[in-house]
Amino acid sequence: MTRDGDSDLGRIAAALEESAELASTFSPSSVYVQHKGWDGPVTEADHALDELLHKALVRPGEGWLSEETHDDGHRIGMERVWVVDPIDGTRGFLAGQAEWCVSVGLSVDGEIAAAGILNPWANETFLAERGGAATLNSDGTRVTDHEELSSDVTVLASRSEVRWGSWHRFRGASFKVRTIGSIAYKMALVAAGKADAVISLEPKNEWDVAAGALLVEAAGGVVTDLGGRPMQFNQRDTLIDGVIAAGPTTHSAIREMMTRRPATSTNLWRPGDY
């Protein structure tokens, strides 16, 4: 895997190292918090990391799409656009849970070409580039894969989706469900073979999934929206219709299961839920 300092992946790795140092200066018990209404909390750590990443990554002619920066639309039509979530899982950060992460992806012509996810509290750095391998702390990773969704399969889910009833459709299924806040971190865990699949039944923004999508694909997995469509990035409408990320056979089994278990409950999702 190319890691020289001036490569796209090298720039991401260096920016994540800086992010780890900066993140260590913030404490959930003392950090300043604002609330964005339905979009949930945002902290001074979110804004500080957003500023650091922009300064570390963006070069002339490159665009920027971040959860914590107003999207002025200038990125549309640019070949190279950074798609960033400075803290994915802010609620987890505030709760002191080691489930949040810094997520960075570089979109080139609508595909993520290089990506990194940092969980500083777990001392985990996930990296990948298109055409190369995925790594966790420099060790290569691969997704798991299963022919059947048995009790051996662990699917990662959103706490809010489970809490609001979206997962009632899967009652009686034999696979295990584990809830984790950050969608980006969930996808990184699948890429590392630490879980078997991620299902998100509600819309996600590009910055939530850009880095995780490449990590899973580089580790041999498949990532689509709920309809089985591949993801495109740097779109004018940044919402993506849910996520399925897993090994190829597991992904097919999930898609087949979902056709047999269609959603029947009212959509109770609210923006900002995770």
Backbone bond lengths (Angstrom), bond angles and torsions (degrees), N, CA, C in turn:
res aa  C-N    CA-C-N  psi(-1)  N-CA   C-N-CA  omega(-1)  CA-C   N-CA-C  phi
1 M - - - 1.460 - - 1.525 109.51 -
2 T 1.313 116.42 130.00 1.454 121.12 -179.69 1.523 110.16 -68.48
3 R 1.355 115.48 125.84 1.453 118.82 -178.93 1.521 112.31 -134.48
4 D 1.360 118.15 16.93 1.452 117.77 178.19 1.518 108.83 -63.89
5 G 1.339 114.99 150.41 1.454 120.07 -168.84 1.508 115.00 -60.66
6 D 1.334 119.11 -23.47 1.456 120.87 -176.91 1.530 112.78 -96.91
7 S 1.334 117.81 -4.55 1.456 119.93 175.53 1.524 109.21 -73.67
8 D 1.322 116.01 162.84 1.462 119.26 177.69 1.518 110.84 -57.69
9 L 1.330 116.84 -45.14 1.462 119.83 -178.83 1.529 111.13 -68.65
10 G 1.332 116.32 -36.69 1.453 119.19 176.54 1.514 112.28 -62.99
11 R 1.327 116.13 -39.45 1.466 120.21 177.32 1.522 110.94 -64.12
12 I 1.342 116.25 -40.49 1.461 119.86 178.35 1.524 110.40 -64.30
13 A 1.328 116.72 -46.54 1.466 120.33 -178.73 1.525 111.03 -59.89
14 A 1.332 116.37 -42.92 1.459 119.96 179.80 1.529 111.01 -65.72
15 A 1.329 116.71 -40.84 1.466 120.63 179.21 1.524 111.17 -64.80
16 L 1.320 117.23 -36.76 1.466 120.07 178.68 1.526 111.11 -70.05
17 E 1.329 117.43 -34.77 1.466 119.94 175.00 1.525 110.37 -62.10
18 E 1.327 116.47 -44.60 1.460 119.93 176.70 1.534 110.83 -62.76
19 S 1.314 115.90 -38.21 1.468 120.35 179.85 1.518 111.39 -63.47
20 A 1.323 116.81 -38.96 1.467 120.52 178.89 1.525 110.55 -61.80
21 E 1.334 115.81 -42.67 1.467 119.66 179.06 1.524 110.79 -63.42
22 L 1.341 116.26 -45.08 1.458 119.66 -179.47 1.522 111.41 -65.94
23 A 1.319 117.18 -43.25 1.462 120.82 -178.39 1.529 111.45 -60.10
24 S 1.325 116.54 -31.25 1.469 120.13 -178.13 1.516 112.45 -67.45
25 T 1.334 116.99 -13.40 1.468 120.07 -179.62 1.517 112.77 -87.88
26 F 1.334 117.33 -5.13 1.459 121.05 -178.52 1.524 110.81 -108.98
27 S 1.316 115.97 141.93 1.466 122.07 177.43 1.521 109.42 -120.03
28 P 1.335 118.27 134.40 1.466 119.55 179.00 1.525 113.34 -57.07
29 S 1.311 117.11 -28.69 1.463 120.33 -176.08 1.523 113.23 -78.13
30 S 1.346 117.11 -18.08 1.464 119.16 -175.71 1.522 114.43 -125.29
31 V 1.341 117.62 -5.33 1.456 120.57 -176.99 1.529 110.50 -68.51
32 Y 1.332 116.44 144.27 1.465 121.30 178.10 1.525 109.59 -75.57
33 V 1.336 116.35 133.15 1.466 122.03 -174.81 1.518 109.96 -124.14
34 Q 1.329 115.48 135.92 1.455 122.48 168.63 1.522 108.10 -118.64
35 H 1.324 116.34 164.13 1.461 120.16 178.55 1.524 109.26 -121.31
36 K 1.355 114.75 132.32 1.469 121.45 -176.67 1.521 110.95 -100.02
37 G 1.339 116.56 34.60 1.458 119.35 -178.78 1.512 110.78 66.63
38 W 1.333 115.49 -129.35 1.464 120.67 -179.69 1.533 112.10 -61.24
39 D 1.322 117.51 -22.61 1.458 120.54 -176.61 1.520 113.51 -81.34
40 G 1.330 117.57 0.08 1.452 120.44 172.97 1.518 113.11 84.25
41 P 1.350 116.47 -170.77 1.461 120.69 -175.38 1.517 112.70 -78.63
42 V 1.326 114.89 154.11 1.464 122.58 170.51 1.522 106.60 -137.57
43 T 1.318 117.38 139.35 1.454 121.30 -175.59 1.525 111.00 -115.88
44 E 1.346 114.42 169.05 1.463 118.61 174.74 1.526 110.69 -62.94
45 A 1.332 117.52 -25.55 1.467 120.48 176.83 1.528 110.69 -67.02
46 D 1.353 117.31 -40.59 1.468 120.83 176.00 1.529 110.62 -55.31
47 H 1.339 115.30 -48.91 1.465 119.76 -175.81 1.524 111.54 -68.97
48 A 1.329 117.04 -38.92 1.461 120.09 -179.68 1.527 110.85 -66.12
49 L 1.323 117.40 -42.15 1.462 120.91 178.13 1.522 111.00 -67.52
50 D 1.321 117.26 -37.30 1.459 121.10 177.06 1.529 110.37 -60.02
51 E 1.315 116.39 -45.55 1.469 121.02 179.73 1.526 110.79 -64.50
52 L 1.337 116.94 -43.62 1.468 120.31 179.60 1.524 111.32 -60.76
53 L 1.331 116.03 -46.86 1.464 120.01 -177.17 1.527 111.85 -65.29
54 H 1.313 116.82 -40.41 1.460 119.59 178.02 1.521 110.65 -60.92
55 K 1.313 115.82 -45.25 1.470 120.20 -179.60 1.527 111.46 -65.53
56 A 1.337 117.26 -38.37 1.464 121.51 -175.88 1.522 113.04 -76.71
57 L 1.316 117.48 -28.95 1.465 120.29 -168.16 1.525 114.84 -105.02
58 V 1.310 117.49 -43.48 1.468 120.20 -166.63 1.522 111.52 -77.84
59 R 1.327 115.10 130.75 1.458 122.92 175.04 1.526 109.35 -118.50
60 P 1.320 117.76 164.96 1.474 119.58 -179.31 1.522 111.78 -52.79
61 G 1.317 115.81 134.54 1.452 121.83 179.46 1.509 114.35 88.77
62 E 1.340 117.71 -2.45 1.467 121.21 179.17 1.522 110.28 -103.83
63 G 1.328 115.69 146.03 1.453 121.56 -179.63 1.514 112.44 -98.26
64 W 1.333 114.99 175.25 1.461 121.54 -172.91 1.525 109.52 -143.77
65 L 1.324 116.39 126.75 1.466 122.71 174.22 1.514 107.06 -133.35
66 S 1.321 116.30 112.44 1.459 121.59 -177.31 1.512 109.89 -137.24
67 E 1.328 115.00 148.57 1.465 119.06 177.54 1.525 111.33 -60.22
68 E 1.313 117.56 -30.97 1.465 120.40 -172.55 1.524 113.66 -103.29
69 T 1.328 117.84 13.46 1.466 121.84 176.07 1.521 108.66 -125.09
70 H 1.324 116.79 133.74 1.464 120.12 176.55 1.528 110.12 -57.30
71 D 1.304 116.34 130.44 1.461 121.53 -179.90 1.531 108.85 -87.63
72 D 1.334 115.26 103.44 1.464 119.78 -177.79 1.525 112.69 -86.93
73 G 1.352 117.48 -0.36 1.451 121.21 176.75 1.510 115.14 84.76
74 H 1.335 118.69 -5.35 1.473 120.58 -178.71 1.524 112.24 -62.51
75 R 1.318 116.51 -23.50 1.472 120.78 -178.73 1.527 112.27 -68.74
76 I 1.338 117.67 -25.96 1.463 121.25 -175.41 1.527 109.33 -59.60
77 G 1.326 115.27 127.67 1.449 120.30 -179.83 1.514 114.20 90.87
78 M 1.333 117.51 -11.49 1.462 119.46 176.76 1.531 110.18 -75.44
79 E 1.320 115.62 145.65 1.463 119.91 179.99 1.522 111.49 -71.88
80 R 1.328 116.67 -42.28 1.466 122.23 -174.15 1.525 109.22 -117.08
81 V 1.339 115.09 121.05 1.465 120.20 -177.32 1.531 108.60 -137.89
82 W 1.317 116.66 127.92 1.460 122.38 175.27 1.526 109.15 -80.91
83 V 1.335 115.78 130.09 1.466 122.27 -178.53 1.527 106.66 -118.55
84 V 1.332 116.32 111.54 1.461 121.18 -161.73 1.526 111.53 -133.79
85 D 1.326 115.36 139.99 1.459 121.46 165.40 1.526 107.09 -124.19
86 P 1.333 117.80 107.70 1.469 119.88 -174.91 1.520 113.40 -60.20
87 I 1.328 117.12 -40.07 1.460 121.28 170.32 1.519 107.31 -137.16
88 D 1.316 116.69 108.13 1.460 120.56 171.97 1.524 106.96 -94.13
89 G 1.330 115.45 116.92 1.461 120.36 -174.71 1.514 111.83 101.32
90 T 1.344 116.38 45.05 1.467 120.01 -177.70 1.520 111.75 -60.53
91 R 1.318 118.00 -36.45 1.464 119.71 177.84 1.530 110.84 -61.42
92 G 1.325 116.59 -40.85 1.454 120.05 177.40 1.519 111.66 -63.77
93 F 1.334 116.60 -40.65 1.462 121.37 175.89 1.523 110.02 -57.82
94 L 1.328 117.10 -48.02 1.462 120.99 -178.37 1.524 111.93 -66.87
95 A 1.337 117.06 -27.73 1.468 121.37 178.96 1.526 112.42 -84.59
96 G 1.340 116.61 -2.82 1.452 119.40 -179.39 1.512 114.25 76.70
97 Q 1.348 117.12 20.68 1.463 121.83 -179.22 1.522 109.79 -93.82
98 A 1.318 116.88 136.01 1.470 121.30 -179.40 1.520 110.75 -82.51
99 E 1.333 115.77 55.24 1.463 122.09 -177.05 1.520 111.91 -125.73
100 W 1.317 118.62 3.62 1.462 121.08 179.72 1.520 109.31 -97.77
101 C 1.317 116.08 165.06 1.461 118.45 -177.48 1.518 110.79 -155.94
102 V 1.327 113.95 164.33 1.462 123.47 169.47 1.525 106.58 -99.19
103 S 1.328 117.01 127.74 1.465 121.26 -173.15 1.523 110.35 -123.06
104 V 1.346 116.13 124.66 1.471 121.94 -177.01 1.526 109.45 -132.86
105 G 1.321 116.76 125.28 1.456 121.56 173.33 1.518 110.20 -132.23
106 L 1.318 116.59 146.82 1.465 121.66 175.62 1.520 108.63 -110.43
107 S 1.330 116.06 114.85 1.458 121.34 176.82 1.522 109.53 -88.39
108 V 1.332 116.23 127.26 1.459 122.66 174.79 1.521 107.34 -121.45
109 D 1.309 116.13 112.20 1.463 121.51 -177.04 1.529 111.81 53.93
110 G 1.331 116.67 39.60 1.460 121.46 173.04 1.508 115.49 88.35
111 E 1.346 118.02 -4.01 1.463 121.62 176.00 1.521 109.91 -115.71
112 I 1.323 116.92 144.50 1.454 119.78 177.79 1.526 108.72 -77.18
113 A 1.330 115.65 121.20 1.463 122.08 -174.84 1.521 112.49 -98.83
114 A 1.319 117.26 -27.27 1.465 122.00 179.14 1.520 107.42 -152.31
115 A 1.335 116.07 147.65 1.457 118.78 -173.43 1.516 110.69 -155.71
116 G 1.329 114.47 153.31 1.446 120.78 173.80 1.517 111.13 -150.11
117 I 1.327 115.81 145.11 1.459 122.33 175.09 1.518 107.70 -131.58
118 L 1.321 115.71 130.15 1.456 122.47 -179.94 1.518 109.90 -117.13
119 N 1.337 116.89 124.85 1.456 122.07 166.82 1.526 106.27 -111.31
120 P 1.336 117.48 95.27 1.464 119.28 -172.79 1.518 113.70 -67.11
121 W 1.330 117.43 -31.23 1.461 119.37 -178.51 1.520 112.27 -75.23
122 A 1.330 117.65 -22.03 1.463 121.20 175.55 1.527 112.06 -98.82
123 N 1.347 116.14 0.26 1.466 121.89 -177.94 1.522 111.09 55.82
124 E 1.336 116.20 48.28 1.464 122.12 -178.03 1.525 109.97 -124.87
125 T 1.326 115.88 127.63 1.453 121.87 172.94 1.522 108.79 -125.13
126 F 1.318 115.67 117.40 1.457 123.31 179.88 1.523 107.79 -103.84
127 L 1.340 117.04 131.91 1.463 121.14 -179.66 1.524 110.31 -136.21
128 A 1.326 115.87 150.96 1.470 120.58 175.79 1.513 109.23 -160.95
129 E 1.330 115.53 152.47 1.456 121.50 169.43 1.521 108.20 -135.05
130 R 1.329 115.41 149.09 1.461 119.35 -177.79 1.528 110.01 -62.24
131 G 1.336 114.44 131.97 1.451 120.33 -176.85 1.508 114.26 87.58
132 G 1.330 116.56 -3.50 1.456 121.49 178.81 1.512 111.14 -120.11
133 A 1.315 115.42 -169.72 1.459 121.40 -178.56 1.523 110.60 -91.77
134 A 1.329 115.31 162.60 1.458 121.69 169.92 1.521 108.30 -95.33
135 T 1.331 116.05 145.90 1.458 119.80 179.31 1.518 110.98 -132.76
136 L 1.315 115.16 154.59 1.457 124.10 168.76 1.518 106.66 -125.34
137 N 1.337 115.58 114.48 1.468 120.79 -176.86 1.527 111.37 50.44
138 S 1.332 114.89 44.59 1.475 125.66 175.71 1.526 114.49 77.40
139 D 1.320 119.09 -5.39 1.465 121.60 176.54 1.529 109.79 -93.92
140 G 1.333 116.60 136.58 1.455 120.42 179.79 1.516 112.71 -63.77
141 T 1.329 116.37 146.48 1.459 121.34 -179.78 1.528 110.85 -127.49
142 R 1.332 115.46 156.59 1.464 122.75 175.03 1.522 108.37 -140.15
143 V 1.322 114.76 146.71 1.456 119.55 173.59 1.526 109.68 -71.27
144 T 1.319 115.83 157.27 1.454 120.95 168.56 1.519 108.57 -81.94
145 D 1.316 117.59 170.68 1.460 120.49 175.61 1.522 109.55 -153.60
146 H 1.339 116.39 139.47 1.464 122.15 -175.71 1.521 109.65 -138.24
147 E 1.315 115.89 141.00 1.465 120.31 177.47 1.518 111.57 -76.36
148 E 1.343 116.76 -30.24 1.464 120.86 -178.02 1.513 110.07 -127.84
149 L 1.329 116.48 151.21 1.458 122.29 178.11 1.525 109.01 -87.56
150 S 1.309 115.54 69.56 1.456 122.58 -175.68 1.525 110.51 -89.66
151 S 1.323 115.82 -174.37 1.459 121.23 178.85 1.523 112.17 -68.62
152 D 1.334 117.01 -9.09 1.460 120.96 175.61 1.524 112.40 -80.21
153 V 1.324 116.85 -10.01 1.469 121.74 -174.53 1.526 109.90 -98.56
154 T 1.326 116.17 129.08 1.460 122.27 175.67 1.522 109.40 -109.67
155 V 1.323 115.79 120.99 1.464 122.64 178.86 1.522 108.43 -107.14
156 L 1.317 116.67 129.19 1.456 121.96 178.50 1.525 110.16 -88.68
157 A 1.331 114.91 135.85 1.465 121.14 -174.37 1.521 110.38 -134.02
158 S 1.317 114.84 163.41 1.455 122.76 175.88 1.525 110.16 -80.60
159 R 1.333 116.11 134.72 1.467 119.42 177.33 1.527 111.00 -59.19
160 S 1.324 116.51 -43.56 1.463 118.32 -176.14 1.523 111.55 -67.93
161 E 1.343 117.93 -36.82 1.463 119.68 177.96 1.520 110.90 -62.56
162 V 1.332 116.31 -40.79 1.466 120.22 177.25 1.524 109.72 -67.54
163 R 1.326 116.56 -44.50 1.458 120.99 -177.16 1.524 111.74 -63.12
164 W 1.341 117.03 -37.65 1.455 120.67 -176.61 1.522 113.58 -89.11
165 G 1.317 118.23 3.47 1.459 120.68 171.05 1.503 116.59 95.18
166 S 1.341 117.81 1.55 1.466 119.65 -178.29 1.523 112.63 -62.86
167 W 1.338 116.97 -26.11 1.461 120.99 -176.32 1.527 113.27 -91.68
168 H 1.326 117.42 5.75 1.472 119.62 177.27 1.521 112.03 -58.63
169 R 1.323 116.80 -28.07 1.464 120.91 -178.83 1.521 112.28 -62.81
170 F 1.348 117.31 -19.67 1.468 121.15 -177.28 1.524 112.79 -99.43
171 R 1.325 117.51 9.10 1.464 119.19 176.98 1.526 110.23 -58.05
172 G 1.314 114.85 134.76 1.458 119.67 -179.31 1.510 114.38 91.09
173 A 1.341 116.97 -11.35 1.462 119.66 176.66 1.528 108.95 -67.75
174 S 1.321 116.88 149.32 1.468 120.08 -173.33 1.521 113.21 -87.06
175 F 1.333 119.12 -15.88 1.456 119.18 -178.77 1.531 110.84 -72.27
176 K 1.330 115.73 157.11 1.461 121.72 177.98 1.520 109.93 -84.69
177 V 1.318 116.21 147.20 1.460 121.99 176.90 1.525 108.44 -119.39
178 R 1.321 115.80 128.89 1.466 122.07 176.25 1.518 107.76 -123.34
179 T 1.325 117.24 130.61 1.460 120.58 -177.76 1.531 110.63 -98.02
180 I 1.321 114.59 133.91 1.469 123.55 176.56 1.526 107.10 -141.14
181 G 1.338 116.13 145.16 1.456 119.65 -173.88 1.517 115.14 -69.83
182 S 1.316 118.00 -55.35 1.466 121.88 -170.38 1.526 111.40 -79.69
183 I 1.328 117.41 123.14 1.462 121.36 177.08 1.524 110.35 -66.67
184 A 1.329 117.69 -37.50 1.468 120.10 179.31 1.524 110.87 -62.97
185 Y 1.328 116.32 -43.63 1.466 119.79 179.88 1.523 110.86 -67.98
186 K 1.318 117.18 -37.60 1.472 119.70 175.74 1.524 110.57 -57.78
187 M 1.316 116.72 -45.15 1.470 119.97 -179.47 1.527 111.15 -65.77
188 A 1.325 116.84 -37.48 1.464 120.11 177.34 1.521 110.75 -63.17
189 L 1.321 117.77 -39.28 1.465 120.96 178.92 1.526 111.03 -64.89
190 V 1.319 117.16 -37.30 1.465 119.79 175.93 1.525 110.18 -65.80
191 A 1.324 117.10 -42.65 1.467 120.58 178.36 1.518 111.53 -60.60
192 A 1.329 116.78 -31.23 1.457 121.40 -178.88 1.525 112.92 -87.48
193 G 1.328 117.58 0.77 1.453 120.67 -179.19 1.513 114.04 75.02
194 K 1.340 117.66 16.09 1.453 121.60 -179.65 1.521 112.53 -89.66
195 A 1.291 116.92 -8.61 1.464 124.68 172.51 1.525 105.71 -152.36
196 D 1.330 116.46 166.12 1.461 120.17 -170.74 1.521 114.30 -98.19
197 A 1.324 117.29 -26.28 1.467 119.29 -176.42 1.519 110.17 -162.82
198 V 1.313 114.63 158.10 1.462 123.40 168.63 1.514 107.49 -123.45
199 I 1.323 115.59 133.03 1.465 121.04 170.04 1.521 107.23 -125.78
200 S 1.313 116.73 124.20 1.458 121.78 170.23 1.520 107.17 -118.08
201 L 1.307 116.12 119.03 1.460 121.33 -173.87 1.525 113.16 -87.92
202 E 1.319 116.86 -6.96 1.454 120.93 -176.52 1.529 110.36 -119.74
203 P 1.326 117.64 161.51 1.469 120.41 -176.32 1.522 112.86 -58.90
204 K 1.319 114.49 145.98 1.462 122.73 174.53 1.524 108.38 -127.22
205 N 1.327 115.28 154.47 1.453 119.69 175.03 1.526 110.70 -89.12
206 E 1.316 115.90 159.05 1.459 120.55 -179.21 1.522 112.13 -52.82
207 W 1.338 116.73 -42.20 1.468 118.97 -176.52 1.529 111.81 -66.63
208 D 1.330 118.01 -21.96 1.460 120.62 177.80 1.525 112.11 -69.20
209 V 1.327 117.43 -33.59 1.463 120.68 -165.91 1.519 115.25 -123.03
210 A 1.331 118.33 -6.70 1.465 120.16 -172.56 1.521 111.86 -58.42
211 A 1.316 117.62 -54.32 1.465 120.54 -177.90 1.519 110.96 -66.29
212 G 1.316 117.19 -44.68 1.457 120.64 -178.51 1.510 113.06 -61.53
213 A 1.336 116.84 -34.94 1.460 119.86 -179.65 1.522 111.29 -61.90
214 L 1.336 116.97 -45.52 1.462 118.58 179.51 1.525 111.44 -68.44
215 L 1.321 117.77 -38.51 1.460 120.08 178.11 1.526 111.11 -56.31
216 V 1.331 116.77 -47.56 1.466 120.58 -178.96 1.523 110.38 -64.82
217 E 1.323 117.23 -44.46 1.471 120.05 -179.37 1.528 111.48 -64.38
218 A 1.332 117.29 -41.99 1.465 120.25 179.56 1.524 111.82 -66.66
219 A 1.334 116.14 -23.76 1.460 120.86 178.15 1.533 111.96 -89.60
220 G 1.339 116.91 9.11 1.461 121.30 175.84 1.504 115.37 96.44
221 G 1.337 117.88 8.45 1.454 121.14 -177.17 1.516 113.96 -97.96
222 V 1.315 115.01 -177.00 1.460 123.61 -179.95 1.528 107.96 -124.92
223 V 1.328 116.27 136.52 1.459 122.22 178.59 1.523 108.49 -129.79
224 T 1.326 116.14 126.01 1.467 121.25 176.46 1.519 108.99 -142.18
225 D 1.336 115.33 173.30 1.450 118.98 166.81 1.522 108.58 -79.58
226 L 1.332 117.67 -176.68 1.462 120.08 -175.76 1.520 112.67 -64.61
227 G 1.329 116.44 -24.66 1.456 120.14 178.94 1.510 114.10 -85.33
228 G 1.335 117.35 4.01 1.455 121.16 -179.64 1.515 114.24 83.04
229 R 1.333 116.44 11.66 1.470 120.36 -178.51 1.527 110.69 -89.05
230 P 1.330 117.92 137.47 1.468 119.91 175.04 1.521 110.71 -64.79
231 M 1.319 115.72 155.06 1.461 120.40 -176.35 1.518 111.34 -89.28
232 Q 1.327 115.38 141.65 1.447 123.09 172.81 1.526 107.79 -119.08
233 F 1.331 115.99 143.06 1.455 120.26 -174.06 1.527 111.21 -118.48
234 N 1.320 114.40 169.53 1.464 123.06 -172.62 1.524 110.73 57.96
235 Q 1.326 115.18 44.19 1.453 121.16 176.02 1.529 110.23 -91.71
236 R 1.318 116.21 156.77 1.468 119.25 177.93 1.521 110.14 -63.12
237 D 1.337 117.14 -44.90 1.458 122.42 173.45 1.522 107.14 -92.62
238 T 1.313 117.46 112.47 1.471 121.45 -172.03 1.524 113.35 -85.09
239 L 1.332 118.75 -3.56 1.461 120.35 -179.18 1.524 111.23 -77.97
240 I 1.328 115.42 138.38 1.473 123.86 178.02 1.517 107.38 -117.65
241 D 1.328 116.67 138.19 1.465 122.33 -172.62 1.522 111.33 -81.40
242 G 1.347 115.06 71.59 1.454 120.03 176.66 1.515 113.14 76.29
243 V 1.334 115.86 177.26 1.467 121.71 -174.01 1.523 110.39 -142.68
244 I 1.341 115.58 136.63 1.457 122.64 162.92 1.521 106.28 -127.69
245 A 1.327 116.48 122.01 1.467 121.58 179.75 1.520 108.45 -134.14
246 A 1.332 116.72 124.86 1.470 120.59 -175.55 1.516 108.91 -171.64
247 G 1.346 116.37 174.79 1.445 120.59 168.82 1.514 110.19 -60.57
248 P 1.327 118.97 158.23 1.468 121.50 -172.97 1.524 114.27 -55.81
249 T 1.328 117.44 -46.89 1.459 120.15 -178.88 1.520 111.06 -70.23
250 T 1.327 116.67 -40.96 1.464 120.41 177.10 1.518 110.38 -62.07
251 H 1.321 116.99 -41.98 1.468 120.90 179.43 1.524 110.44 -59.24
252 S 1.329 117.10 -44.78 1.472 120.49 178.89 1.517 110.81 -62.59
253 A 1.341 117.07 -40.14 1.462 120.49 179.84 1.528 110.98 -65.24
254 I 1.323 116.91 -37.65 1.467 120.36 178.37 1.523 110.35 -66.82
255 R 1.317 117.19 -44.36 1.462 120.38 179.23 1.528 110.58 -60.29
256 E 1.339 116.46 -42.00 1.470 120.03 179.92 1.524 110.21 -66.49
257 M 1.337 117.45 -41.48 1.455 121.17 178.45 1.522 111.56 -61.16
258 M 1.324 116.46 -40.19 1.455 119.19 -176.41 1.526 112.29 -69.52
259 T 1.313 117.54 -26.73 1.467 118.81 174.16 1.529 110.79 -70.44
260 R 1.334 116.55 -27.75 1.471 120.53 178.07 1.519 112.43 -85.47
261 R 1.320 116.81 -16.49 1.455 121.37 -178.62 1.534 109.00 -126.91
262 P 1.320 117.59 67.48 1.473 119.48 -177.87 1.522 111.18 -65.62
263 A 1.316 115.20 154.77 1.464 120.27 178.12 1.518 109.34 -65.68
264 T 1.328 115.84 132.72 1.461 120.36 179.67 1.516 112.74 -122.53
265 S 1.346 117.25 -20.53 1.460 120.15 -177.18 1.526 110.48 -85.79
266 T 1.331 115.61 160.88 1.455 120.98 176.76 1.515 110.11 -63.43
267 N 1.301 116.73 140.28 1.462 121.44 177.37 1.526 108.23 -69.62
268 L 1.333 116.05 110.88 1.449 121.04 -177.28 1.524 112.47 -104.13
269 W 1.317 116.18 11.29 1.462 119.31 -178.12 1.516 110.77 -68.48
270 R 1.323 114.98 142.94 1.450 121.78 173.93 1.516 108.57 -124.72
271 P 1.329 119.29 141.40 1.469 119.59 176.20 1.525 109.94 -52.73
272 G 1.324 115.63 137.59 1.452 120.63 -179.05 1.502 113.41 97.19
273 D 1.331 119.31 -17.12 1.454 121.05 174.88 1.516 109.44 -65.23
274 Y 1.296 116.49 153.24 1.452 119.24 178.81 1.517 109.44 -146.40
